[in-house]
Amino acid sequence: MIGEVLEFAGLLRRKSWSRARLDELRRAKLRRLIHHAYHSVPYYRRLMEKAGVRPEDVDEPSDLRKLPVTTKQELRDAGEDCLARGCGELTVRHTSGHSGVPFEVRVTPAECRTRRLREFRMLMGAGVRPRDRLTLLGPLRTAPRRLHRRIGLYRMEVIPGNLPDQEMVRRLQESRPDVLWAYPTVLKTVLYRAGCGLSGLAKPRLLITSAQVMESALRTQLRADLPEMDIASIYGSAEAGRIAAECRWRRGLHLEDDALIVELVENGSPVEPGCEGTVVLTCLDQLAMPLIRYEQGDRCRLRPTPCSCGWQTPVMDAPAGRNADMVTLPSGRKISVLPLDVALRDQTDLLQYRFVQKRLDRIESQLCYRTPPPDEQLQKVRRRLEEALPEGMEVHIRLIPEMRFEGVKFKVFVSELEGSS
């Protein structure tokens, strides 16, 4: 317990560090990670030898570009060779299986603790108070009964996303949260089954969303229902833990710069400042199963200026989606599904929607309304969606009486093009 308190105090102090001091810490952690991976992890030793890179060749974050990007499938294929020798007891963390095949990440108890403390730091930064009742809607794991919760501080209840819908509705009503931390898909499922706005179930002061990008239509509905409720975003993954989160200023997501090196790449090369790219992660605190230049797959954009709050870490926009969630244009270029999402913002009676691409020149828009609108309105929606798409793509609208929710996560965009995963 004392060690945990001391570690957390150290994490909090870093929020006041200068940029130079943070960079020094990152370099030291990077050198430790690369040396460890080369000497203890067979997969990375082979990768570095094939690239002609020695541990002493990687001294700065920019030196990581000497190494190739590692994919999820390559780590699956490596099996036990991606684990450090003699790493001892390990805990398994499962990804959501976005591509259809779940992925296991293994961490030590100490690494689990560090992840948990970083998450706690993020929650405090987002505005969670000591006496708040915090309800988590969506995670499948329950929270352990820690000492601070037993004395009434940072109380937490987990409502698993695999419970029956009505059970989730009941437990959310009974939890009376001050802070609701929810997976957007699970929250939409609960509201859909309850047949009411969030205010009919709970009136939290703060809503935190994570695990998926929250669609702007849902955000608009929530703000109209509870105009006084604050909304904050957290970006993370099972592979790396928490990656970035909004502070109280809500002017972008602060990267966990003391624990991660985040690169944005396009076709293997770094993107220009302010441009969108695919996230490639190096986790500085994970040694049992290192992730070095790991292709996360999300599409993000870094902001050119720091936040006014004073924390000297880069700030990014909320993720635009994943590579697998990108619309493929007839030319082969990929774009975010976000323009389609924006085009539906004024559809206040729309309960849920999904876009399906079956052809390069056509998108099917599946819409589930509380009350089906007249055909004239649907034609206006279709034209607006087509205007949001370049290269003359067509949109076909199909009304769905009830949208099916497959598991904890719901895919707003589905590609059925040949070769899509």
LUMDREN-210641 format. One line per 4 residues: for each residue x, y, z of N, C-alpha, C. Coordinates in steps of 0.001 Angstrom, whole numbers, plus 500000, padded with zeros to 6 digits. Example, Ala and Ser with C-alpha at 12.3 -4.5 7.8 and 13.67 -1.06 7.14 Angstrom:
! residues 2
513190/494310/507800/512300/495500/507800/513200/496700/507800 ~ 512850/497750/507080/513670/498940/507140/512900/500030/507870
***
This chain:
! residues 421
500829/498802/500000/500000/500000/500000/500870/501257/500000 ~ 501928/501273/500820/502808/502444/500885/503498/502653/499543 ~ 503954/501548/498935/504598/501651/497629/503656/502216/496578 ~ 502390/501822/496651/501401/502320/495703/501181/503818/495884
501097/504255/497130/500902/505679/497410/502094/506494/496908 ~ 503305/506003/497148/504501/506717/496700/504566/506786/495175 ~ 504211/505685/494509/504229/505693/493046/503209/506692/492508 ~ 502037/506717/493111/501012/507650/492634/501428/509101/492864
502047/509356/494009/502527/510717/494275/503544/511144/493216 ~ 504399/510207/492811/505369/510513/491754/504693/510803/490429 ~ 503645/510045/490101/502907/510287/488863/502254/511667/488875 ~ 501704/512061/490007/501079/513378/490104/502101/514501/489956
503281/514322/490529/504301/515379/490449/504723/515647/489012 ~ 504674/514624/488175/505115/514807/486788/504252/515805/486027 ~ 503038/516054/486498/502171/517003/485811/502714/518423/485880 ~ 503621/518674/486813/504218/520013/486937/505626/520069/486356
506107/518973/485810/507466/518943/485267/507575/519792/484003 ~ 508779/520252/483738/509063/520974/482506/509142/519988/481343 ~ 509051/520514/480121/509178/519667/478938/510545/519001/478885 ~ 511586/519724/479273/512936/519160/479229/513067/517982/480188
512462/518101/481370/512561/517010/482342/511773/515791/481876 ~ 510607/516014/481273/509835/514903/480729/510602/514197/479612 ~ 511255/514978/478749/512022/514380/477649/513187/513539/478178 ~ 513813/514012/479256/514916/513248/479853/514410/511909/480389
513249/511927/481053/512660/510685/481564/512331/509738/480417 ~ 511750/510256/479343/511367/509420/478210/512586/508764/477563 ~ 513678/509504/477436/514895/508940/476845/515449/507821/477708 ~ 515459/508040/479029/515977/507013/479939/515115/505747/479871
513791/505919/479863/512899/504766/479777/513049/504045/478437 ~ 513214/504815/477366/513357/504208/476047/514628/503373/475964 ~ 515734/503901/476476/516994/503144/476447/516860/501852/477246 ~ 516209/501925/478406/515984/500724/479220/515144/499705/478461
514070/500164/477817/513165/499274/477099/513871/498573/475942 ~ 514598/499329/475128/515250/498756/473953/516329/497759/474360 ~ 517110/498098/475370/518155/497184/475857/517514/495895/476379 ~ 516456/496028/477153/515750/494867/477708/515165/494000/476588
514507/494620/475612/513864/493865/474543/514897/493108/473711 ~ 516040/493721/473458/517071/493070/472647/517653/491848/473358 ~ 517881/491966/474648/518551/490893/475388/517594/489858/475980 ~ 516296/490184/476095/515385/489281/476810/514183/488808/476007
513902/489433/474862/512698/489096/474102/513104/488608/472709 ~ 512981/487311/472435/513450/486769/471151/512871/487465/469930 ~ 511596/487814/469960/510974/488453/468793/511683/489750/468447 ~ 511929/490592/469456/512544/491892/469176/514032/491772/468859
514692/490783/469423/516102/490577/469050/516206/490244/467553 ~ 515319/489339/467082/515338/489002/465656/514986/490213/464801 ~ 513996/490970/465232/513570/492138/464469/514696/493164/464372 ~ 515388/493406/465490/516455/494401/465484/517665/493926/464683
517988/492653/464793/519122/492134/464023/518832/492192/462526 ~ 517604/491890/462144/517240/491958/460729/517325/493386/460212 ~ 516996/494359/461071/517066/495768/460674/518475/496343/460807 ~ 519410/495553/461357/520773/496031/461546/520886/497086/462628
520056/496963/463659/520024/497957/464736/520490/497315/466037 ~ 521407/497990/466718/521861/497583/468045/521167/498447/469099 ~ 521098/497983/470357/520429/498786/471382/520984/500202/471500 ~ 522307/500350/471359/522897/501685/471507/522542/502625/470353
521923/502078/469288/521522/502921/468157/520212/503659/468413 ~ 519511/503282/469469/518226/503912/469787/518376/504690/471090 ~ 518516/505999/470951/518745/506856/472105/517650/507894/472276 ~ 517009/508269/471183/515951/509278/471172/514689/508664/470560
513509/509238/470877/512283/508743/470243/512357/508716/468719 ~ 513029/509689/468119/513131/509703/466658/513934/508520/466119 ~ 514799/507932/466963/515585/506767/466533/514730/505524/466338 ~ 513527/505533/466883/512650/504379/466722/512322/504111/465254
512427/505127/464419/512117/504948/462998/513111/504015/462307 ~ 514207/503696/462974/515152/502722/462420/514578/501319/462478 ~ 513514/501133/463285/512887/499820/463444/511586/499769/462658 ~ 511227/498603/462149/509945/498485/461444/508777/498519/462425
507605/498831/461910/506376/498784/462702/506001/497324/462946 ~ 505529/497033/464150/505068/495691/464512/503549/495659/464515 ~ 502970/494646/463907/501519/494519/463852/501023/493506/464878 ~ 499738/493548/465103/499100/492601/466021/499294/491164/465539
499155/490955/464228/499292/489600/463699/500713/489080/463877 ~ 501708/489939/463728/503095/489508/463914/503343/489070/465355 ~ 502740/489758/466311/502886/489343/467709/502128/488049/467975 ~ 500974/487877/467345/500259/486597/467475/501133/485458/466952
501717/485678/465774/502539/484635/465156/503780/484322/465990 ~ 504293/485321/466716/505507/485123/467514/505248/484249/468736 ~ 504010/484213/469208/503691/483380/470369/504491/483763/471602 ~ 505080/482775/472248/505843/483012/473477/507118/483830/473225
507559/483917/471973/508779/484669/471672/508607/486168/471852 ~ 507364/486654/472000/507187/488092/472237/507179/488427/473722 ~ 507388/487392/474579/507463/487600/476026/508915/487615/476488 ~ 509170/488406/477519/510515/488454/478095/510788/487174/478871
512003/486686/478769/512393/485499/479530/512380/485801/481024 ~ 511830/484855/481797/511837/485003/483250/510964/486116/483767 ~ 509871/486434/483056/509046/487567/483483/508094/487215/484625 ~ 507999/485940/484987/507221/485554/486160/505728/485563/485921
504973/485802/486992/503512/485771/486938/502981/486879/486032 ~ 502037/486513/485163/501486/487487/484223/499962/487482/484257 ~ 499399/488651/484014/497951/488815/483891/497626/489054/482430 ~ 496555/488455/481958/496158/488589/480553/495107/489684/480414
495322/490560/479437/494341/491569/479057/493914/491276/477622 ~ 492621/491201/477380/492101/490902/476051/491633/492171/475370 ~ 491993/492323/474088/491421/493407/473312/489996/493027/472944 ~ 489292/493989/472323/487883/493771/472009/487693/492882/470803
488765/492574/470079/488605/491775/468876/487950/492553/467759 ~ 488348/493842/467609/487738/494720/466610/487805/494102/465215 ~ 488911/493427/464910/489073/492840/463585/488447/491453/463493 ~ 487839/490995/464589/487220/489683/464588/488040/488641/465325
489292/488970/465653/490160/488026/466359/490720/488726/467607 ~ 490237/488384/468810/490767/489006/470015/492270/488782/470154 ~ 492897/489682/470866/494351/489670/471018/494679/489735/472501 ~ 495612/488891/472942/495981/488850/474356/497250/489656/474604
497185/490533/475599/498347/491280/476067/498629/490837/477488 ~ 499900/490587/477803/500242/490061/479133/501118/491063/479870 ~ 500730/491308/481123/501435/492282/481953/501675/491695/483343 ~ 502685/492202/484023/502980/491760/485385/502056/492472/486369
501949/491980/487611/501150/492698/488610/501612/494129/488817 ~ 502933/494366/488784/503445/495730/488950/503035/496619/487786 ~ 503045/496053/486567/502617/496824/485409/501119/497114/485459 ~ 500337/496153/485972/498902/496380/486182/498682/497536/487145
499461/497551/488217/499317/498612/489216/499627/499974/488614 ~ 500696/500057/487830/501049/501326/487204/499956/501794/486257 ~ 499394/500859/485496/498273/501209/484616/497111/501778/485419 ~ 496790/501110/486522/495666/501533/487349/495907/502927/487925
497119/503194/488359/497430/504500/488942/497410/505593/487869 ~ 497880/505286/486667/497803/506263/485580/496348/506567/485244 ~ 495515/505548/485280/494088/505737/485032/493470/506623/486100 ~ 493865/506413/487361/493370/507216/488467/493793/508674/488276
495030/508891/487841/495517/510255/487572/494678/510918/486486 ~ 494340/510151/485457/493502/510683/484383/492121/511090/484901 ~ 491517/510242/485727/490192/510552/486246/490207/511829/487078 ~ 491221/511983/487906/491334/513206/488698/491509/514413/487789
492327/514253/486742/492540/515350/485813/491283/515737/485052 ~ 490412/514741/484806/489169/514998/484074/488108/515648/484945 ~ 488294/515633/486285/487354/516305/487167/486640/515431/488168 ~ 487069/514176/488348/486461/513306/489359/486920/513744/490749
485972/513856/491683/486239/514340/493035/486260/513185/494034 ~ 486921/513378/495180/487056/512274/496150/485736/511683/496619 ~ 484698/512491/496792/483425/511991/497328/482444/511566/496232 ~ 482865/511574/494999/481977/511210/493901/481624/509726/493923
480393/509435/493483/480002/508068/493165/480254/507875/491667 ~ 481157/506976/491345/481550/506728/489961/480963/505402/489492 ~ 480211/505431/488395/479645/504220/487811/480290/503977/486462 ~ 480833/502769/486261/481421/502365/484988/480410/501496/484255
480012/501939/483070/479021/501218/482281/479693/500635/481048 ~ 479919/499328/481049/480502/498688/479879/481591/497675/480146 ~ 482585/497971/481027/483687/497008/481230/483165/495663/481727 ~ 483854/494599/481333/483424/493265/481742/484038/492845/483071
485090/493576/483508/485736/493235/484784/485188/494128/485884 ~ 485010/493558/487067/484574/494346/488212/485779/494989/488887 ~ 485519/496010/489674/486595/496729/490353/486848/496129/491732 ~ 488108/495928/492133/488385/495385/493462/488007/496379/494557
487688/495865/495724/487338/496717/496866/488613/497211/497526 ~ 489079/498377/497104/490310/498924/497642/490015/499764/498872 ~ 491077/500056/499645/490922/500711/500946/490201/502047/500835 ~ 490569/502871/499835/489966/504211/499767/488464/504131/499509
488011/503066/498839/486573/502930/498610/485859/502487/499887 ~ 486546/501728/500691/485925/501266/501945/485676/502413/502908 ~ 486418/503504/502776/486215/504655/503660/485451/505778/502948 ~ 484841/505445/501799/483951/506396/501140/484589/507329/500150
485836/507065/499716/486503/507930/498741/486550/507241/497378 ~ 486257/508015/496337/486281/507508/494958/485542/506170/494844 ~ 484292/506185/495333/483474/504973/495278/483162/504613/493824 ~ 483179/503334/493529/483030/502885/492146/482149/501657/492066
481264/501660/491068/480458/500481/490751/480611/500178/489274 ~ 480811/498904/488942/480946/498485/487551/479671/497763/487117 ~ 479097/498217/485995/477947/497545/485392/478441/496910/484100 ~ 478687/495605/484102/479247/494952/482907/478352/495101/481686
478988/495277/480528/478237/495470/479301/477616/494214/478739 ~ 477910/493047/479336/477307/491806/478841/476109/491366/479677 ~ 475647/492221/480587/474439/491906/481341/473210/492074/480449 ~ 472083/491451/480798/470840/491723/480065/470524/493218/480096
469956/493713/479006/469725/495152/478886/468942/495726/480061 ~ 467873/495072/480446/467039/495600/481524/467778/495606/482859 ~ 468702/494654/483033/469503/494640/484254/470446/495834/484278 ~ 471026/496181/483136/471885/497368/483076/471077/498632/483361
469865/498711/482803/469002/499866/483058/468710/499999/484539 ~ 468347/498895/485176/468008/498925/486602/469200/499350/487449 ~ 470362/498756/487174/471533/499063/487991/472013/500493/487789 ~ 471854/501024/486571/472244/502418/486357/471333/503349/487146
470035/503072/487152/469111/503892/487934/469451/503858/489412 ~ 469761/502668/489915/470016/502521/491347/471362/503092/491778 ~ 472320/503198/490856/473663/503645/491241/473735/505149/491516 ~ 472828/505933/490938/472779/507379/491139/474174/508016/491045
474835/507883/489914/476228/508330/489825/476380/509848/489764 ~ 477434/510332/490408/477884/511714/490184/478688/511787/488890 ~ 479412/510688/488634/480210/510575/487414/479850/509257/486747 ~ 479497/509320/485484/479211/508119/484704/480313/507961/483667
481018/506822/483738/482074/506506/482769/481521/505375/481915 ~ 481287/505648/480621/480528/504706/479805/481173/504456/478458 ~ 481026/503211/477979/481287/502912/476578/480095/503482/475792 ~ 480314/504313/474783/479180/504910/474061/478181/503890/473528
478667/502775/472994/477754/501769/472454/476855/501187/473539 ~ 477439/500896/474704/476649/500331/475799/475646/501364/476303 ~ 476081/502626/476383/475164/503678/476820/473991/503807/475850 ~ 474273/503751/474540/473196/503829/473557/472248/502641/473686
472791/501457/473950/471953/500275/474132/471011/500464/475307 ~ 471547/500961/476423/470741/501167/477630/469640/502195/477372 ~ 469995/503312/476722/468995/504347/476453/467938/503838/475474 ~ 468374/503050/474512/467442/502493/473524/466437/501569/474213
466926/500680/475069/466032/499733/475748/465145/500439/476772 ~ 465680/501491/477413/464891/502208/478418/463825/503080/477766 ~ 464057/503476/476515/463088/504298/475816/463011/505716/476329 ~ 464134/506233/476853/464146/507595/477388/465545/508179/477271
465683/509445/477595/466983/510075/477637/467723/509678/478898 ~ 469003/510064/478977/469801/509720/480152/469198/510300/481424 ~ 468579/511476/481333/468006/512113/482522/466909/511271/483150 ~ 466300/510365/482367/465283/509478/482922/465859/508352/483750
467186/508151/483678/467856/507077/484424/468830/507617/485461 ~ 469552/508662/485114/470558/509226/486010/470862/510637/485550 ~ 471393/511443/486480/471748/512824/486152/473165/513113/486653 ~ 474147/512496/486016/475523/512701/486469/476004/514127/486196
476906/514575/487050/477556/515877/486832/478526/515814/485663 ~ 479154/514631/485531/480201/514443/484533/480002/513100/483838 ~ 480072/513116/482504/480052/511894/481704/481414/511735/481051 ~ 482052/510584/481296/483336/510257/480672/483095/509132/479685
483590/509273/478470/483432/508217/477473/484793/507675/477074 ~ 484829/506382/476804/486066/505737/476354/485681/504477/475598 ~ 486708/503787/475064/486581/502513/474350/486162/502684/472895 ~ 485320/503680/472591/484945/503959/471210/484849/505463/471027
484880/505878/469767/484612/507277/469446/483120/507524/469632 ~ 482759/508567/470403/481343/508880/470582/480860/509710/469396 ~ 479843/509222/468734/479314/509906/467571/478728/511256/467978 ~ 478864/512222/467089/478404/513574/467395/476895/513617/467603
476136/512737/466909/474691/512720/467088/474320/512349/468522 ~ 475016/511360/469090/474752/510978/470477/475149/512100/471422 ~ 476296/512739/471172/476735/513853/472018/475699/514978/471999 ~ 475163/515280/470822/474150/516334/470704/472900/515980/471498
472473/514728/471410/471289/514289/472151/471514/514388/473658 ~ 472695/513990/474106/472991/514034/475543/473029/515473/476051 ~ 473627/516373/475274/473704/517780/475696/472320/518421/475721 ~ 471456/518045/474780/470096/518583/474783/469308/518064/475981
469562/516816/476362/468851/516190/477481/469348/516707/478830 ~ 470678/516839/478964/471279/517286/480227/472278/518407/479928 ~ 471785/519635/479695/472673/520728/479280/473737/521096/480308 ~ 473509/520799/481585/474486/521148/482625/475564/520077/482797
475385/518922/482192/476346/517828/482356/477611/518083/481535 ~ 478753/517937/482167/480030/518058/481475/480369/516717/480824 ~ 481049/516755/479682/481425/515537/478958/482917/515562/478695 ~ 483609/514487/479061/485052/514370/478844/485345/513060/478128
486437/513060/477345/486827/511872/476588/488148/511315/477094 ~ 488232/509995/477124/489468/509282/477439/489761/508326/476293 ~ 491017/508266/475893/491435/507386/474802/492412/506364/475367 ~ 492111/505096/475159/492985/504044/475661/492790/502758/474884
493529/501742/475279/493411/500432/474643/493842/499369/475632 ~ 493407/498131/475386/493834/497017/476230/495339/496806/476118 ~ 495903/497091/474949/497328/496867/474742/498185/497821/475564 ~ 497793/499100/475617/498652/500124/476213/498081/500758/477463
496852/500429/477851/496230/501153/478948/495763/502514/478457 ~ 495758/503505/479332/495292/504842/478965/496345/505555/478123 ~ 495900/506157/477021/496810/506801/476077/496714/508320/476163 ~ 495505/508848/476293/495317/510302/476353/493962/510589/476971
493836/511768/477574/492569/512148/478192/492470/513663/478286 ~ 491221/514132/478310/490990/515563/478472/491215/515979/479919 ~ 491759/517179/480083/491831/517778/481414/490569/518617/481625 ~ 490500/519386/482713/489299/520169/483009/489048/521273/481982
490070/521657/481235/489908/522726/480246/489170/522235/479014 ~ 489154/520912/478747/488455/520319/477604/488911/520919/476270 ~ 490219/521047/476115/490758/521612/474877/491664/520613/474163 ~ 491255/519377/474145/492032/518318/473536/492448/517294/474569
492991/516176/474109/493385/515076/474985/494893/515103/475206 ~ 495309/515150/476470/496721/515125/476829/497278/513709/476673 ~ 498369/513578/475941/499015/512279/475815/499679/511880/477125 ~ 499685/510588/477416/500406/510049/478561/501894/509976/478188
502488/511143/478092/503820/511285/477518/504914/510655/478374 ~ 504657/510488/479668/505674/509895/480533/505662/508373/480479 ~ 504677/507794/479774/504564/506337/479702/504545/505809/478275 ~ 504364/506679/477302/504192/506242/475915/504923/507170/474951
505365/506602/473848/505801/507395/472704/504783/507134/471606 ~ 504126/508185/471159/503080/508073/470153/503588/508672/468841 ~ 503592/507867/467792/503921/508334/466454/502660/508297/465602 ~ 502548/509247/464682/501484/509233/463686/502134/509052/462327
501751/507999/461627/502395/507673/460359/501356/507499/459256 ~ 501795/507658/458031/500984/507420/456853/501871/506767/455814 ~ 501508/505561/455403/502324/504800/454447/503766/504637/454933 ~ 503912/504437/456251/505225/504175/456819/506044/505397/457171
505586/506608/456811/506348/507829/457066/505606/508714/458061 ~ 506354/509506/458878/505703/510420/459815/504845/511439/459076 ~ 503693/511770/459634/502827/512772/459010/503313/514163/459382 ~ 502935/515145/458604/503262/516538/458897/502488/517000/460130
503039/517968/460898/502323/518474/462079/500913/518937/461724 ~ 499953/518532/462544/498571/518913/462310/497808/518011/461371 ~ 498490/517004/460785/497830/516101/459838/497424/514799/460544 ~ 496423/514149/460000/495937/512894/460565/496822/511736/460133
497048/510801/461045/497835/509619/460735/497408/508445/461589 ~ 498002/507289/461306/497734/506070/462068/498625/506023/463301 ~ 498052/505675/464435/498782/505655/465703/499712/504446/465772 ~ 500985/504711/466073/501988/503684/466347/502522/503957/467753
502439/502952/468633/502753/503130/470052/504028/502403/470465 ~ 504778/503045/471344/505845/502380/472089/505542/502576/473569 ~ 505313/501472/474282/504932/501530/475703/506193/501450/476562 ~ 506514/502525/477245/507792/502633/477947/507827/501861/479258
506686/501522/479818/506650/500857/481127/506280/499383/481048 ~ 506111/498829/479853/505734/497424/479711/506944/496619/479251 ~ 507466/495789/480159/508674/495018/479880/508400/493526/479722 ~ 507332/493012/480323/507037/491580/480211/506674/491212/478778
505833/492026/478149/505474/491859/476744/505611/493227/476089 ~ 506826/493574/475696/507052/494922/475161/506239/495186/473896 ~ 505811/496412/473771/505176/496888/472542/506023/498039/472026 ~ 506785/497778/470973/507701/498768/470412/507285/499034/468968
506916/500264/468687/506391/500656/467381/505228/499728/466986 ~ 504310/499594/467895/503141/498732/467698/502048/499517/466977 ~ 501549/498970/465901/500510/499642/465118/499170/499491/465817 ~ 498723/500581/466460/497459/500562/467175/496277/500567/466208
496420/501300/465099/495378/501270/464080/494407/502428/464119 ~ 494403/503218/465211/493496/504358/465293/494006/505510/464431 ~ 493074/506356/463996/493413/507539/463212/493289/508767/464108 ~ 494401/509508/464248/494441/510639/465168/495166/511824/464539
495046/512979/465227/495708/514191/464787/496216/514947/466021 ~ 497492/515305/466041/498049/516099/467127/497757/517578/466900 ~ 497498/518294/467976/497275/519731/467879/498616/520465/467893 ~ 498700/521596/467194/499995/522291/467081/500426/523030/468332
499485/523342/469238/499829/524122/470428/499447/523362/471691 ~ 500177/523585/472807/499853/522896/474061/498599/523468/474705 ~ 498094/522735/475682/496919/523176/476435/497304/524297/477394 ~ 496328/525132/477730/496574/526254/478642/496654/525835/480099
496396/524540/480390/496365/524112/481789/497753/524054/482416 ~ 498800/524020/481589/500160/524022/482117/500877/522696/482055 ~ 500139/521586/481825/500797/520289/481738/501535/520205/480404 ~ 502816/519980/480442/503674/520086/479265/503698/518806/478432
502535/518348/478034/502439/517159/477185/501711/517520/475900 ~ 502016/516838/474796/501294/517099/473544/499801/516840/473706 ~ 499016/517538/472887/497563/517428/472938/497073/516956/471574 ~ 496123/516039/471594/495569/515499/470352/494054/515671/470323
493503/515636/469113/492048/515572/468978/491577/514165/469324 ~ 490293/514028/469599/489734/512697/469824/489947/511846/468576 ~ 490230/510549/468729/490440/509694/467560/489277/509772/466575 ~ 489614/509781/465288/488592/509847/464248/488037/508472/463917
488674/507417/464405/488256/506056/464097/489472/505190/463851 ~ 489246/503988/463348/490327/503071/463049/490468/502920/461544 ~ 491627/502410/461119/491811/502157/459690/490688/501288/459138 ~ 490254/500306/459956/489177/499417/459509/487839/500136/459412
487750/501340/460006/486515/502111/459996/486523/503195/458923 ~ 487456/503142/458006/487607/504190/457012/486870/503831/455726 ~ 486161/504819/455172/485479/504634/453892/486523/504617/452778 ~ 486430/503638/451892/487326/503562/450739/486650/504212/449538
487259/505261/449001/486706/505976/447856/486993/505205/446565 ~ 486291/505513/445474/486548/504825/444205/487999/504891/443755 ~ 488704/505974/444129/490110/506107/443749/491025/505226/444591 ~ 490480/504642/445680/491291/503853/446597/491703/504625/447831
491524/505959/447814/491852/506771/448989/490860/506481/450104 ~ 491329/506558/451354/490474/506301/452508/490183/507598/453246 ~ 488945/507743/453725/488571/508905/454523/487799/508432/455747 ~ 487761/509274/456760/487020/508965/457979/485526/508925/457696
484817/508137/458488/483355/508093/458401/482731/509327/459053 ~ 483559/510191/459676/483055/511350/460418/482151/512260/459590 ~ 482458/512589/458312/481540/513463/457566/480116/512915/457476 ~ 479970/511600/457397/478634/511003/457373/477951/511168/458722
478738/511005/459775/478218/511187/461125/477712/512618/461308 ~ 478499/513592/460855/478123/515004/460985/476839/515300/460216 ~ 476672/514664/459067/475494/514914/458237/474193/514482/458907 ~ 474278/513666/459948/473080/513180/460638/472820/513900/461955
473571/514947/462236/473479/515595/463546/472095/516154/463853 ~ 471379/516612/462840/470090/517242/463115/468938/516248/463183 ~ 469238/514962/463055/468187/513934/463082/467910/513530/464536 ~ 467162/514359/465229/466954/514173/466670/466136/512929/466995
465358/512428/466044/464536/511240/466288/465257/509949/465894 ~ 466524/510084/465505/467305/508930/465065/467892/508205/466278 ~ 467536/506931/466465/468006/506162/467615/469389/505569/467384 ~ 469645/505099/466182/470914/504427/465899/471094/504382/464389
472343/504267/463972/472613/504164/462546/473895/503395/462307 ~ 474027/502909/461085/475232/502183/460682/475421/502398/459182 ~ 476690/502511/458769/477023/502636/457359/477722/501355/456904 ~ 477293/500814/455778/477868/499586/455245/478345/499868/453819
479610/499583/453553/480142/499760/452211/480283/498392/451548 ~ 479512/498191/450480/479553/496934/449745/480219/497095/448390 ~ 480247/498337/447900/480884/498642/446623/481708/499908/446784 ~ 482697/500083/445919/483545/501265/446001/482767/502556/445764
481705/502488/444992/480988/503706/444624/479686/503877/445392 ~ 479464/503056/446455/478158/503109/447118/478250/502777/448603 ~ 477479/503518/449393/477362/503287/450839/475896/503032/451169 ~ 475654/502005/451968/474298/501777/452485/474202/502383/453877
473219/503253/454063/472997/503893/455362/471799/503237/456031 ~ 472040/502491/457093/470982/501814/457832/470557/502713/458995 ~ 469313/503157/458982/468824/504135/459954/467688/503541/460779 ~ 467765/503715/462075/466722/503245/462994/466136/504468/463705
464920/504855/463343/464248/506023/463919/463243/505602/464982 ~ 462998/506513/465904/461931/506280/466876/460581/506234/466136 ~ 460376/507190/465242/459208/507209/464364/459702/507431/462942 ~ 459460/506497/462020/459974/506647/460652/459535/507977/460034
460453/508758/459479/460121/510059/458899/459512/509889/457503 ~ 458890/510947/456980/458342/510873/455624/459448/510734/454592 ~ 459063/510263/453409/460041/510009/452354/460780/511276/451958 ~ 460103/512408/451990/460740/513676/451615/461934/513973/452527
461761/513731/453828/462856/513963/454759/464006/512995/454500 ~ 463672/511731/454208/464710/510742/453931/465511/511100/452687 ~ 464860/511663/451692/465579/512062/450482/466532/513214/450774 ~ 466127/514125/451671/467023/515208/452078/468240/514641/452823
467999/513642/453678/469094/512999/454401/470048/512322/453417 ~ 469481/511632/452437/470321/510960/451437/471193/511956/450688 ~ 470588/513075/450252/471370/514082/449517/472471/514675/450377 ~ 472163/514900/451662/473176/515455/452565/474331/514474/452754
474017/513192/452863/475060/512176/453001/475920/512103/451738 ~ 475295/512169/450584/476055/512119/449338/476940/513348/449179 ~ 476458/514507/449638/477276/515718/449574/478495/515617/450491 ~ 478383/514790/451543/479505/514629/452476/480593/513713/451931
480277/512978/450859/481225/512025/450286/481801/512565/448982 ~ 483104/512514/448813/483700/512952/447551/483607/511874/446475 ~ 484039/512236/445292/484181/511316/444153/482863/510692/443689 ~ 481757/511435/443917/480478/511016/443356/479910/509723/443901
480208/509379/445155/479666/508145/445723/478168/508265/445968 ~ 477461/507148/445789/476027/507096/446022/475732/506606/447435 ~ 474573/507032/447956/474113/506567/449267/472721/505954/449110 ~ 472558/504760/449621/471255/504087/449647/470797/504020/451094
469594/504481/451367/469059/504487/452735/468155/503276/452940 ~ 468389/502583/454036/467534/501447/454412/467083/501638/455848 ~ 465777/501706/456061/465231/501866/457409/465245/500526/458135 ~ 465725/500548/459383/465822/499341/460207/464877/499504/461399
463939/498589/461605/463011/498744/462740/463692/498634/464097 ~ 464754/497822/464177/465484/497660/465435/466915/497274/465113 ~ 467858/498050/465659/469264/497792/465388/469783/496728/466346 ~ 470523/495767/465817/471093/494710/466652/472434/495159/467203
472644/494923/468494/473902/495260/469150/474687/493973/469378 ~ 475810/493849/468675/476598/492618/468767/477701/492801/469805 ~ 477456/492324/471021/478486/492412/472050/478575/493804/472647 ~ 479711/494067/473299/479894/495325/474013/480134/496479/473044
480794/496219/471931/481113/497283/470986/480227/497171/469743 ~ 479835/498324/469231/478996/498400/468055/479765/499131/466965 ~ 479822/498561/465768/480565/499166/464666/479635/500062/463860 ~ 479945/501359/463860/479155/502319/463109/479393/502149/461610
480598/501730/461238/480921/501530/459831/481397/500095/459625 ~ 480864/499458/458590/481260/498099/458242/481641/498075/456768 ~ 482855/497591/456489/483277/497437/455102/483113/495980/454694 ~ 482369/495761/453622/482197/494424/453070/482903/494303/451727
483854/495218/451495/484665/495140/450284/485596/493943/450366 ~ 485932/493381/449266/486829/492234/449244/488176/492623/449832 ~ 488662/491815/450776/489955/492086/451401/489858/492854/452687 ~ 488651/493330/453063/488481/494057/454327/488420/493066/455475
488987/493471/456646/488925/492598/457815/487883/493092/458783
***
